[in-house]
Amino acid sequence: MSDIVLETIRFTTGRSGPRLLVVGAVHGNETCGPQAIARALAEIRSGRIALNRGEVTFLPVANPQAFRQHTREGERNLNRDLRERPIPSDNEDRLGNLLCPILRAHDVLLDLHSFTGPGQPFVFAGPLANKGPVEPFAQAEAEWALAIRLGVKLAIHGWLDGYDRYLAERTRLGFQPLSPMEGVGTTEYMRFAGGYGVTLECGTHDDPSAADIGHAGILAALAHLRLTEDPVPPITVRRAIRITDALVCERDGDRVEGDWLTGDPVPAGAVIVRRAGGSPVTMPEDGCLVFPNRSPAPGQPLCYLAAPSERPLA
């Protein structure tokens, strides 16, 4: 029997409407989510936020052990290989057995995160509508309409395709193969379960304004889904990029070259990686880097490559 307890707070109107789930602290050192959720809870309880239809559930801390430790993980990354397990073997396995049914009980997910180091806030959305083998998805239009209205200027999509490319390259280089399920976190699980969801990366871990961005995202999601009667939020995203490829650390000494941050424009031909032996890897076309890893171990991603997206911002 699991000794893990997850606290959820649910508000229901009794009137038909979407069921929104807002999650914080999937990673325990990302405190903007719990802070933003605490503000929203106080505003609903005081009447400053008036729900009009549907229901909203808040899960302030999705990984209590990691949150208590102020670490990213309890025993492993909860946002990888998320699924239910008949025989759980660690903290995150047990959390998955509780979290997955909560996800399935909702229609829409807003997952609040932050990141290490400098960079602009952004939103992560899922793929275009497709029936392909990697991430079939039917609600891309509804998900994208939410993603581009959450208050940030940059949107990224194509994660699972990019992760699939990373796994293939890692295997080609002779590293131990990993399951494609390694790329599945809360939003991917939500899509597989028939709903949709976005990850709002609110800023750096230690930036006090990250909680403000998370709080604004909650209000925008409530208004966009018409759970409140607040005005429909405007489109705030100004640039959208799609992950296209991944570069893998082949051996100690491989490093990302330059000071590129996620979403920074990178011109074709720019040196983006320097291999341990000194050979450069250049940007194949005008685009961006995503998640440049400044301290990679062999077999880990050095960075993902992204190109301008074809998705509309209107």
N, C-alpha and C positions, 0 to 999 in steps of 0.2 A: 504494500500500500504506500502511495506517495505521501510524504509529509509536507509537500509544497502547497501553498495557498496563494491563489491569485485574487486580488480585490478588483471587482468590477462595480461600476456605479451606472445604473440604467435609468433613463428618463423616457417615459412613454406618454403619448398624448391620447391614445385610444382612437386616433384618426389615421386612416390609411396613408402610408407614405414610406419612403425608404428607411431602411434600418442602417444607420451609420455607426461604425466602430472607430474610435480614436485610441491609438495605442502609443505609449511612451516607454522608454527605457528597455527596449529589446536588447540594447547594449547598456550595461550598468553604469558606465561613465558618461553617458549622454543624458544629462539632467534637464535639458531644455523641455523635453516632452512632459515629464511630471510637473514641471513648473507651469508650463502653458495650460495643461489640463487642470491644475489646481485653480488657476484664475477663471477658467471657463466654468468649472463646477460652482465656484462662489457666485458667479454672475447668473447662472441658471437658478440657483437656490434663492437668490435675492430678487429675482424677477427682472434683472437688467437684460438678460437674454430670455425672450419669450418663445418657447417652442410652439409651433403652429400645427404640425402634423408629424406622423411617423414616430421614430424613436431614435435616441442616440445613447450609446454605451461607451463609457470611458474605462480604459484599462491603464491606469497611470504608470504601473511598473510591471512590465512583462517578464523581467528576469530579476526576481527579488534577491537571489544570492549575489549576483554580479553587482546589483545596485548597493547592497550593504557593503560589499567589498570595494566599491567605486572602481571596478575593473570592467573592461569590455565584455568579458566572458565569465561565466561561472566555471565550467570545465571545458567548454568549446563554444563556437559561435552559434547562437540560437538561430541566426538568420541564414544558416546553411543547412541543407538536408532536413528541412522542416516537414515533419509528418508524424503520424501516430505509430507507436511501436508497442506490440504486445508485451515485449520484455525490455523495458527501458534499462539502459546501462549507466546513465549519468544524469546530472542535473538538467541539461537541456533536453534530453530524451523525455524526462518526466514532464518538463514544461510543455513540450510539444503535444503530449497527450491531453493536456488541459487547454492549450491555446487553440489547437485545430478545431475542436467543436465550437469554440467561441467564434472563430472566423466564419465557420459554415453557417452560423445562426444569423449572419448579417449580410447585407447587400453590397455595402461600400466600406472600404477601409481607408483611413488616413493614418499613416504610420510616421511618427515624428522622430527624427534622428538629428545628430550633429556629427562633425567630422574633425579629424586631427589637422592642425596646421592652418595656414591662411587659405582663403578662397571665398568665392561668392556663394550665397545660398542658391539651391536649385531644387527642382522637383524631378523625381524619377517616375516615368510612366512605363506602361507595358507596350507590347508590339502593336503593329497594325492588325486589323482584322484578318484572320487567316485560319486555314484548316491544316496547317503544316504539322510536322512531327515534333517540333521542339516546344512550342507554346501556342497551341491552337486557342483562338480567342474570338469571341463574338461581340464584346462590348467595348471595343476600342474607341468608338466615337464618344460614348458617354464618359469613359474614363478620361480621354483627352480634354473634353470640355471642362471637366473638373480640374485637371492638372494645370491648365494654363490660366486659372483664375485664383490661385492660392497666394498671390502676393509677391512671388519671386520672378526674376527676369529670364532665367535660363531653365530649359527643360531638356532632359536627356531620356532617350529610350533605346531599346535594343539590348538590354542587359543579358537576357538568357542566351540569345544568339552569340553575343560577345563572350560569355562565359563558356559556351560550347566550343568556341574557337580556341579559347585558352586551354581547355581540357585536351583538345585534339593536339595542339602544339606541345603541350606538356608530355603527352604520351609519345609523340614523334621523337622527342628529345631523349626518351628513355627513362623518364621519371615514372614512378608508380601510378598507374591509371586511377582516376577518381570517377565516382559515379556522376552522371549528369544531374542527379538529385542534389549534388553539392551546391548548385546554383539556385535552389529553391528556398526562398524565405517567405515572409508573411504575405507580400503582395502576389508572388507567384502562386502560393497556395490558394489565395483568395480567388485568383482567376481560374485555377483548375477546379475550384469548388463551385463555379458558376457566377461569382460576383466580380467586382473589380476593385482596384485599390492603387494608391500612389504612395510613394515615400517622399516626404518633405524633408530635405536636408537643410536645417535651419541656420547653419553657420558653424563656427568653431566651438569646441567643447566649452571653452572658458569665456566666451563672449556673452555678456549679459543680454545683448539684444537678440540672441538666438531664441530665447523664450518668448520675446515679443513677436518674432516671425512665426513661431509655432502657434501662438495665441491668435494672431491675425489669420493664419491658415485655417484654424478651427472655425472662426466666425465666417470666413469665406465659404467653407464647405457647407456649413449649416444653411447659409443664405442661398448658395447655388442649388442645393438639393431641395430648396423651398421648405426646409424644416422650420425656418423662421420667416417672418414677413419682411425682413430687411431687404433693401434693394439688391437686385442681382449683381454680384461683383463683376467688375470689368476684367477684361483680359489683361494680365500683367506681363506674361512671358513675351520677350522680344526676340529671343533666339532659341532655336531647337536644334539639337544635334543627335545623331544616331550612331551608336557603337558599331564599329565595323570589323575590328580585329583586336588581337592581343599580342603583346611581346612578353616573353618569359625569361626570367633570370636563368641563364644556363649554368653559371658557376660563380663562386665568390669573386667579387670585383666588378661584375656587371652593374651598371648604374644608369639612372636617368640623367641626361645631360641638360643643363640649363635650369631655369627657375620657373618652368611652366607649371601652372595650376590648372585644376579641372576647369574646362571650358574656355581657357585662353586660346585665342586664334594662333595657330602654328602654320607657317607657310610651307609649301612643298619644298623639299630639299633641305630643310633645317635639320641639324643633328639633334636627335631626341634621346638616343641611347648610346653609351660608349661601352663596348664589351671589355672584359677584363684584359684582353690582349691589346687593346687600343683601337680596334676597328670600330668605325662609327655605323650607326643605323640612322637613316634619314627618314623624314616624313614623306610618304609616298605621294600625297596630294594635300592641297590646302584643307585643313581641318583643325582638330583639337585633340588634346590628351585628356583622358579621364582616369582618375585615381592613380596619378604617378606615385610609385612606391619608392621612397628615399632610402629605405633600409631593407632591401629584398633578400631573402634566402633563396638558394637554388631551388627551382621548381615553382616559385611563386611568381605572380604577375609583376612585371616591371611597370607596365601601364597598359591601358586600353587605348585604341585609336578610335576617333569619331570623325564623321563627316557631317556637313550641313544636312539637316533633315528636310524631307519633302512634305512634312505634315503642315497643314495650314495653321495660321495663328489668328484666324478670323472666323 
